[in-house]
């Protein structure tokens, strides 16, 4: 911006407003500092405390012994955490995959003039804000084995009811279905917003050239929507990795450990077995995994957004 | 929006079927909860779907549940947590949003600052359960609504920062510039000119923050034990030990999820922007 405001190095932050007028004071700091300090206070400090905690063994919920990296070593031999990680990754891949396909498909379908579309869109936002714990809790009745509505529906179609919540194969599916119910509208709403922002003249030009529906989709819609779709994927994957509420209220992680997802496993390590040090280590492992995925996806999104159209 | 050729009759029927199936899929759980909440226990397992025609509804369960002191307490707690956290995060976030939109910081560029705010949403909350639990125990804030207000405010703070900084950027600079030429301070330009123009956005962001804090479960479960229990905690897992009482499930589920869903309907226009942290405009 304007070079005339070169300040001496003693000024920590020099401010200019976006139009390039120098303000030459620290007003900007006054605006931004409260939020920055707040977040630092409530995240960095607890994070440091978690690092400290991770080096200790605990007995009866009290710090017992400084054990260096022993808690970290346990990660490599712990069968249960391997299972928790596996079931969580499976959950992420399946739910996010289905949500992307269903949501984007529905958005393509609704990307036209339909009467009452706004009402339909409004109703689609309802699952997004329905308390996840409450939905899981309601799921207990929806999946009820004898005469629950889902099994009733299946039998009315001539199938046999499933042991949704008592069988280790069906319980994870039950959890995933609820997550899919809740978050497909998110993919739908965001991709619909993206589709409606696409430039129309491209389509008109292509149609004049005789492009068919599939060609238009393949060569115009998909490339133009790519940044939005990657972004949706990123947001969904991050949230899906944190899954906790639905399996906790629907199946309590069971039967056995069938739906004991990562966050639930860590929660139990911390507050049922009071193994705070090990729980802190588990938390960091999850953070690392999510950070790696975010970095990979974010780089991809950056590249797409900066690509000349 | 794309203008396509008018649909044929067959096309219209297909569209109609898709809409009906999608709506049934989305709305059924809500209706199911409502249905159970007004059915007498004896009617629970009857496959009846229309009140008055197929069964006689009753409001007994609503009355019974709302008379329970723990439920009332939880409703109050949830309200305090939602309103408190949103009312803390939105002013803090609005100030930071304005800073990101109007100032250029030397030490850290604005892009990195924005990314830093965003990165707060990436942190897995379960990582914070242990330190928060231990710290709150130390300062005697376990089982307090106050602690939950503070934590929720922290984790929703990125929403107002990102959403509102975009809205401030969309305002024409000339208005504030003119005011400052006329002698207004930067703060006056902000509070008297920029702020009133983004009020709808602020209200919508406040609503979204409230809904998220209301729905938050992990911290609430970890940090409350009696007095500060909000609705999401009171309903979790209770039925596993007592056997399922469909009618009470219905009432509690609706008491918990109706407030955030209805509020979110009011913030309709801003929801896509809110949920994508401003990356996609709805």
Interface residues (C-beta under 8 A of the other chain):
Chain A: X1 X7 X11 X12 X13 X14 X15 X16 X17 X18 X19 X21 X23 X27 X28 X29 X30 X31 X32 X34 X35 X36 X38 X39 X42 X43 X46 X47 X49 X50 X53 X106 X109 X111 X112 X113 X114 X120 X121 X122 X123 X124 X125 X126 X127 X128 X129 X130 X131 X132 X133 X134 X135 X136 X137 X138 X140 X141 X142 X144 X146 X147 X149 X152 X181 X185 X186 X189 X190 X193 X194 X195 X196 X197 X198 X200 X203 X228 X231 X232 X235 X238 X241 X242 X244 X245 X248 X249 X252 X262 X263 X266 X267 X270 X271 X276 X279 X280 X282 X283 X284 X286 X287 X290 X291 X294
Chain B: X1 X2 X3 X4 X15 X18 X19 X22 X23 X25 X26 X27 X28 X29 X30 X32 X33 X36 X45 X47 X92 X93 X95 X96 X98 X99 X100 X101 X102 X103 X104 X105 X106 X107 X113 X117 X120 X121 X122 X123 X124 X125 X126 X127 X128 X129 X130 X131 X132 X133 X134 X135 X150 X151 X153 X154 X157 X161 X169 X173 X177 X186 X187 X190 X211 X214 X215 X217 X218 X221 X222 X231 X232 X233 X235 X236 X237 X239 X240 X244 X246 X249 X250 X252 X253 X256 X257 X260 X261 X263 X264 X265 X268 X271 X272 X275 X276 X277 X279 X280 X281 X282
